[in-house]
Amino acid sequence: MDWLDHLRSVPAGTVPMAMISVLATEGSAPRGAGTRMLVTAQAEHGTIGGGALEYRAVEQARAVLAHPPGTWRVQDYPLGPLLGQCCGGRVRVLVEHVDRDALGWLDDAGDGRVLISQLKAGAIQRHVTDGPAAPLSARGDRPREGSRLAELIGPPRRPIYLFGAGHVGQAIARHIAGLPMRLAWFDTRPLFETIDGVTVVPESAIAQCVAEAPDDAAVVILTHDHALDYRLTLAALTRAPLAFTGLIGSQTKRARFLSRLERDGMSAEARGRLTCPIGLPGVTGKEPDVIAIALLAQLLRLPQSSQVQAVAA
């Protein structure tokens, strides 16, 4: 997101600036789609990574500064044969001479919104919306004049529906800052109303929060009460599959819950979606911060969708 702040902070009429945008990657690549850096004749802001890749892209960016504002080009970089890098992946980038008179879209840009870029002859027209974004390939035909790119601003953020505001829940909330995650945090106990971010929900209604979670959410259950844990687990496994359903507890708790779920008619396929204990295997510490970090590392391993879509006009 730093590139947005930098664009906003540089006054119009100052030194010419180019922007490098990673549109798509394939295989091993230094950074993902949506990564950007800004380049002037004398300075660089941000990084797309990759050593030789960035060096060549910056060369292209400084070359485009010799052309009128709005000039753009799409460049493909096979990281192995072209650049002599061992990664072996592919990166497709958009290089443009930033037109400072066409930055009105910055007023609407924000994390989680979608940036629409229409490639025109000698110009890129942009606006911000809340529409969907989908992947752009690093192979095949490059986006060309008339192409329309739909890009999620900022990293994809996994919705984390966290149930329980005790010591472990508070540790998870502390460590989630700076990660590509979006926290929705619930508890039934009024005493936690004073903790920033916690939504206190009546026990009779808390299972509805699980039902309303998006399909790509990770539901993490660690309340103060085993009976409430079971109700939330049942709700999570009964609905459409989530990206992750995690329950804090031991192997003994897991066995008891699975046995009860079977008695309650839960299918083997649905029971198999339960992760209990939570956290990366091999991390054995019981301290709240250790549990939190092990869980968040586990959630970071869940697959994420790509960010950019190209559509012919």
RODO-2510 file (C-alpha; in nm, 4 decimals, decimal comma):
residues 313
     n   res          X          Y          Z
     1     m     0,0000     0,0000     0,0000
     2     d     0,3019     0,2346     0,0335
     3     w     0,2895     0,3208    -0,3357
     4     l    -0,0534     0,4810    -0,2896
     5     d     0,0713     0,7011    -0,0067
     6     h     0,3783     0,7990    -0,2069
     7     l     0,1726     0,8944    -0,5124
     8     r    -0,0525     1,1065    -0,2920
     9     s     0,2402     1,2779    -0,1202
    10     v     0,4296     1,3897    -0,4320
    11     p     0,2927     1,7247    -0,5556
    12     a     0,1910     1,7728    -0,9169
    13     g     0,4475     1,9441    -1,1344
    14     t     0,7511     1,7903    -0,9628
    15     v     0,9984     1,5471    -1,1206
    16     p     0,8654     1,2955    -1,3754
    17     m     0,7821     0,9571    -1,2254
    18     a     0,7317     0,6069    -1,3650
    19     m     0,5415     0,3225    -1,2016
    20     i     0,6192    -0,0488    -1,2340
    21     s     0,3257    -0,2816    -1,1573
    22     v     0,3513    -0,6602    -1,1329
    23     l     0,0481    -0,7848    -1,3270
    24     a     0,1022    -1,1606    -1,3021
    25     t     0,3547    -1,4249    -1,2037
    26     e     0,4044    -1,7917    -1,2726
    27     g     0,6211    -2,0398    -1,0835
    28     s     0,8869    -1,9044    -0,8509
    29     a     0,8834    -1,5235    -0,8547
    30     p     1,0180    -1,2610    -0,6121
    31     r     0,6890    -1,0756    -0,5513
    32     g     0,3226    -1,1311    -0,6342
    33     a     0,0661    -0,9592    -0,8543
    34     g    -0,0212    -0,6104    -0,7314
    35     t     0,3334    -0,5269    -0,6157
    36     r     0,4467    -0,1838    -0,7321
    37     m     0,7451     0,0462    -0,7233
    38     l     0,7873     0,4101    -0,8274
    39     v     1,0921     0,5325    -1,0173
    40     t     1,2349     0,8755    -1,1022
    41     a     1,5542     0,9546    -1,2909
    42     q     1,7428     0,9656    -0,9619
    43     a     1,5466     0,7614    -0,7071
    44     e     1,3381     0,4505    -0,6448
    45     h     1,0541     0,3912    -0,3995
    46     g     0,9503     0,0360    -0,3107
    47     t     1,0677    -0,2871    -0,4710
    48     i     0,9427    -0,5633    -0,6991
    49     g     1,2383    -0,7780    -0,5886
    50     g     1,4488    -1,0177    -0,7854
    51     g     1,7817    -0,8394    -0,8345
    52     a     1,8299    -0,8614    -1,2123
    53     l     1,4519    -0,8485    -1,2690
    54     e     1,4206    -0,5204    -1,0808
    55     y     1,7311    -0,3796    -1,2502
    56     r     1,5858    -0,4442    -1,5970
    57     a     1,2398    -0,3159    -1,4997
    58     v     1,3899     0,0049    -1,3588
    59     e     1,5805     0,0500    -1,6860
    60     q     1,2502     0,0223    -1,8723
    61     a     1,0857     0,2669    -1,6285
    62     r     1,3561     0,5297    -1,6794
    63     a     1,3373     0,4801    -2,0559
    64     v     0,9616     0,5442    -2,0540
    65     l     1,0229     0,8785    -1,8785
    66     a     1,1569     1,0067    -2,2110
    67     h     0,8055     0,9661    -2,3548
    68     p     0,4935     1,1730    -2,2770
    69     p     0,3017     1,1151    -1,9504
    70     g     0,0539     0,8312    -1,9915
    71     t     0,2892     0,6243    -2,2100
    72     w     0,2852     0,2581    -2,1060
    73     r     0,4186    -0,0802    -2,2074
    74     v     0,3726    -0,4398    -2,0890
    75     q     0,6890    -0,6459    -2,0530
    76     d     0,7374    -1,0198    -1,9879
    77     y     1,0412    -1,1502    -1,8015
    78     p     1,1234    -1,5244    -1,8033
    79     l     1,3453    -1,5256    -1,4963
    80     g     1,5695    -1,8133    -1,5998
    81     p     1,6795    -1,7703    -1,9634
    82     l     1,6433    -1,3937    -2,0022
    83     l     1,7861    -1,2735    -1,6716
    84     g     2,0110    -1,5604    -1,5678
    85     q     1,8216    -1,6095    -1,2417
    86     c     1,7736    -1,9508    -1,0857
    87     c     1,4074    -1,8910    -0,9911
    88     g     1,2731    -2,0243    -1,3213
    89     g     0,9415    -1,8385    -1,3001
    90     r     0,7839    -1,5690    -1,5171
    91     v     0,6799    -1,2141    -1,4335
    92     r     0,4593    -0,9810    -1,6410
    93     v     0,4881    -0,6115    -1,5557
    94     l     0,3217    -0,2882    -1,6635
    95     v     0,5576     0,0092    -1,6899
    96     e     0,4063     0,3563    -1,7259
    97     h     0,5025     0,7215    -1,7189
    98     v     0,2701     0,8492    -1,4468
    99     d     0,0293     1,1138    -1,5735
   100     r    -0,0171     1,3436    -1,2749
   101     d    -0,3264     1,4963    -1,4337
   102     a    -0,4988     1,1560    -1,4307
   103     l    -0,4701     1,0671    -1,0612
   104     g    -0,8209     1,1601    -0,9500
   105     w    -0,8857     0,7913    -0,8711
   106     l    -0,6466     0,8182    -0,5735
   107     d    -0,9231     0,9869    -0,3722
   108     d    -1,1264     0,6640    -0,3831
   109     a    -0,8423     0,4113    -0,3586
   110     g    -0,8152     0,2028    -0,0435
   111     d    -0,7254    -0,1386     0,0868
   112     g    -0,9658    -0,4043    -0,0401
   113     r    -1,1169    -0,1947    -0,3204
   114     v    -1,0716    -0,2751    -0,6912
   115     l    -0,8709    -0,0575    -0,9287
   116     i    -0,9924    -0,0653    -1,2906
   117     s    -0,7272     0,0314    -1,5492
   118     q    -0,8328     0,0797    -1,9114
   119     l    -0,5340     0,0687    -2,1486
   120     k    -0,5707     0,3357    -2,4165
   121     a    -0,3365     0,4698    -2,6850
   122     g    -0,0832     0,6731    -2,4870
   123     a    -0,2904     0,6749    -2,1694
   124     i    -0,4311     0,4645    -1,8867
   125     q    -0,7773     0,5603    -1,7630
   126     r    -0,8488     0,4477    -1,4078
   127     h    -1,1315     0,4401    -1,1574
   128     v    -1,1975     0,2572    -0,8301
   129     t    -1,4923     0,0295    -0,7613
   130     d    -1,5956    -0,2559    -0,5346
   131     g    -1,6300    -0,5084    -0,8173
   132     p    -1,4514    -0,8445    -0,8349
   133     a    -1,0895    -0,9137    -0,9337
   134     a    -0,9549    -1,2378    -1,0786
   135     p    -0,6165    -1,3701    -1,1956
   136     l    -0,4217    -1,2526    -1,5000
   137     s    -0,1903    -1,5064    -1,6661
   138     a     0,1842    -1,4496    -1,7050
   139     r     0,1736    -1,6364    -2,0393
   140     g    -0,0121    -1,5946    -2,3666
   141     d    -0,1165    -1,2659    -2,5210
   142     r    -0,0129    -0,9596    -2,3270
   143     p    -0,2720    -0,6980    -2,2328
   144     r    -0,2860    -0,4490    -2,5187
   145     e    -0,4635    -0,1301    -2,6187
   146     g    -0,8288    -0,1824    -2,5303
   147     s    -0,7582    -0,4251    -2,2434
   148     r    -0,9216    -0,3649    -1,9065
   149     l    -0,7437    -0,4701    -1,5873
   150     a    -0,9338    -0,5302    -1,2610
   151     e    -0,7004    -0,5347    -0,9609
   152     l    -0,7549    -0,5727    -0,5894
   153     i    -0,5762    -0,2912    -0,4050
   154     g    -0,3543    -0,4232    -0,1302
   155     p    -0,2812    -0,7860    -0,0498
   156     p    -0,5661    -1,0376    -0,0438
   157     r    -0,6782    -1,0499     0,3189
   158     r    -0,8080    -1,3728     0,4656
   159     p    -1,1191    -1,3149     0,6813
   160     i    -1,0471    -1,4569     1,0275
   161     y    -1,3594    -1,5213     1,2356
   162     l    -1,2224    -1,5574     1,5881
   163     f    -1,4516    -1,6834     1,8644
   164     g    -1,3153    -1,6210     2,2127
   165     a    -1,1494    -1,3158     2,3677
   166     g    -0,9483    -1,4848     2,6401
   167     h    -0,5694    -1,4907     2,6642
   168     v    -0,5136    -1,6865     2,3420
   169     g    -0,7675    -1,4815     2,1490
   170     q    -0,6000    -1,1603     2,2638
   171     a    -0,2585    -1,2960     2,1605
   172     i    -0,3923    -1,3823     1,8136
   173     a    -0,5360    -1,0317     1,7775
   174     r    -0,2018    -0,8779     1,8814
   175     h     0,0019    -1,0752     1,6280
   176     i    -0,2388    -1,0436     1,3358
   177     a    -0,1392    -0,6807     1,2768
   178     g     0,0627    -0,6521     0,9569
   179     l    -0,0489    -0,9916     0,8227
   180     p    -0,2732    -1,0341     0,5151
   181     m    -0,5752    -1,1052     0,7319
   182     r    -0,8955    -0,9251     0,8344
   183     l    -1,0191    -0,9976     1,1863
   184     a    -1,3799    -1,0392     1,2984
   185     w    -1,3706    -1,1139     1,6732
   186     f    -1,6597    -1,2372     1,8871
   187     d    -1,7335    -1,3291     2,2475
   188     t    -2,0501    -1,3751     2,4529
   189     r    -1,9209    -1,2208     2,7777
   190     p    -2,0023    -0,8515     2,8412
   191     l    -1,6764    -0,8016     3,0322
   192     f    -1,4893    -0,8072     2,6992
   193     e    -1,6814    -0,5109     2,5548
   194     t    -1,3909    -0,2869     2,6586
   195     i    -1,1379    -0,4701     2,4386
   196     d    -1,0937    -0,2946     2,1057
   197     g    -1,2203    -0,5073     1,8191
   198     v    -1,4348    -0,7509     2,0176
   199     t    -1,8038    -0,7767     1,9302
   200     v    -2,0082    -0,9136     2,2192
   201     v    -2,2901    -1,1315     2,0845
   202     p    -2,5643    -1,3040     2,2872
   203     e    -2,4987    -1,6759     2,3186
   204     s    -2,8296    -1,7460     2,1454
   205     a    -2,7104    -1,5624     1,8326
   206     i    -2,3382    -1,6346     1,8092
   207     a    -2,3733    -1,9384     1,5808
   208     q    -2,5316    -1,7058     1,3235
   209     c    -2,1948    -1,5281     1,2982
   210     v    -2,0470    -1,8541     1,1705
   211     a    -2,3282    -1,8917     0,9173
   212     e    -2,2592    -1,5416     0,7844
   213     a    -1,8822    -1,5902     0,7407
   214     p    -1,7670    -1,5869     0,3753
   215     d    -1,6552    -1,9165     0,2251
   216     d    -1,2889    -1,8082     0,2213
   217     a    -1,2927    -1,7353     0,5953
   218     a    -1,0919    -1,9173     0,8573
   219     v    -1,3078    -1,9858     1,1649
   220     v    -1,1083    -2,0265     1,4859
   221     i    -1,2943    -2,1481     1,7956
   222     l    -1,1428    -2,1003     2,1411
   223     t    -1,4167    -1,9914     2,3796
   224     h    -1,4316    -2,0357     2,7564
   225     d    -1,6948    -2,3093     2,7362
   226     h    -1,6766    -2,6561     2,5743
   227     a    -2,0511    -2,6607     2,5103
   228     l    -2,0250    -2,3311     2,3223
   229     d    -1,7201    -2,4602     2,1373
   230     y    -1,9253    -2,7573     2,0222
   231     r    -2,2168    -2,5436     1,9020
   232     l    -1,9799    -2,3263     1,6992
   233     t    -1,7976    -2,6291     1,5592
   234     l    -2,1285    -2,7855     1,4578
   235     a    -2,2353    -2,4613     1,2888
   236     a    -1,9033    -2,4327     1,1023
   237     l    -1,9105    -2,7915     0,9715
   238     t    -2,2818    -2,7884     0,8824
   239     r    -2,2636    -2,4895     0,6471
   240     a    -2,0838    -2,4608     0,3104
   241     p    -1,7151    -2,5529     0,3492
   242     l    -1,4917    -2,2825     0,4901
   243     a    -1,1243    -2,2322     0,4127
   244     f    -1,0415    -2,3480     0,7664
   245     t    -1,2306    -2,4632     1,0745
   246     g    -1,0010    -2,4749     1,3760
   247     l    -1,0776    -2,5732     1,7350
   248     i    -0,8362    -2,5237     2,0226
   249     g    -0,7824    -2,8342     2,2319
   250     s    -0,6042    -3,1635     2,2796
   251     q    -0,6287    -3,4902     2,0892
   252     t    -0,8686    -3,6043     2,3618
   253     k    -1,0984    -3,3067     2,2985
   254     r    -1,0776    -3,3760     1,9262
   255     a    -1,1805    -3,7400     1,9737
   256     r    -1,4752    -3,6443     2,1960
   257     f    -1,5995    -3,3789     1,9556
   258     l    -1,5690    -3,6074     1,6528
   259     s    -1,7555    -3,8843     1,8323
   260     r    -2,0363    -3,6464     1,9276
   261     l    -2,0512    -3,5001     1,5749
   262     e    -2,0898    -3,8525     1,4371
   263     r    -2,3717    -3,9268     1,6808
   264     d    -2,5387    -3,6043     1,5708
   265     g    -2,5362    -3,7239     1,2080
   266     m    -2,2374    -3,5267     1,0778
   267     s    -2,0859    -3,6926     0,7689
   268     a    -1,7302    -3,8229     0,7644
   269     e    -1,6439    -3,5664     0,4941
   270     a    -1,7636    -3,2785     0,7118
   271     r    -1,5921    -3,4156     1,0244
   272     g    -1,2702    -3,4370     0,8249
   273     r    -1,2714    -3,0581     0,7790
   274     l    -1,2092    -3,0013     1,1518
   275     t    -0,8577    -2,8982     1,2518
   276     c    -0,7904    -2,9776     1,6167
   277     p    -0,5445    -2,9157     1,7743
   278     i    -0,4668    -2,5894     1,5962
   279     g    -0,1245    -2,4591     1,5000
   280     l     0,1659    -2,5871     1,2947
   281     p     0,2599    -2,9422     1,3952
   282     g     0,5755    -2,9608     1,6024
   283     v     0,5198    -2,6338     1,7884
   284     t     0,4530    -2,7629     2,1385
   285     g     0,4531    -2,4524     2,3585
   286     k     0,1346    -2,3758     2,5524
   287     e     0,1934    -2,0045     2,6066
   288     p    -0,0747    -1,7857     2,4427
   289     d     0,1766    -1,6092     2,2178
   290     v     0,3276    -1,9397     2,1028
   291     i    -0,0177    -2,0797     2,0221
   292     a    -0,1085    -1,7579     1,8393
   293     i     0,2032    -1,7540     1,6224
   294     a     0,1731    -2,1263     1,5426
   295     l    -0,1906    -2,0758     1,4390
   296     l    -0,1226    -1,7674     1,2263
   297     a     0,1636    -1,9465     1,0507
   298     q    -0,0779    -2,2323     0,9791
   299     l    -0,3330    -1,9889     0,8345
   300     l    -0,0693    -1,8215     0,6170
   301     r    -0,0230    -2,1562     0,4430
   302     l    -0,3817    -2,1559     0,3184
   303     p    -0,3994    -2,0844    -0,0579
   304     q    -0,4939    -1,7313    -0,1599
   305     s    -0,6514    -1,6129    -0,4855
   306     s    -0,4639    -1,3924    -0,7319
   307     q    -0,5415    -1,0247    -0,7692
   308     v    -0,5567    -0,9060    -1,1281
   309     q    -0,7922    -0,9794    -1,4159
   310     a    -0,7572    -0,8697    -1,7792
   311     v    -1,0759    -0,8350    -1,9837
   312     a    -1,0949    -0,7257    -2,3455
   313     a    -1,2858    -0,4016    -2,3876
***
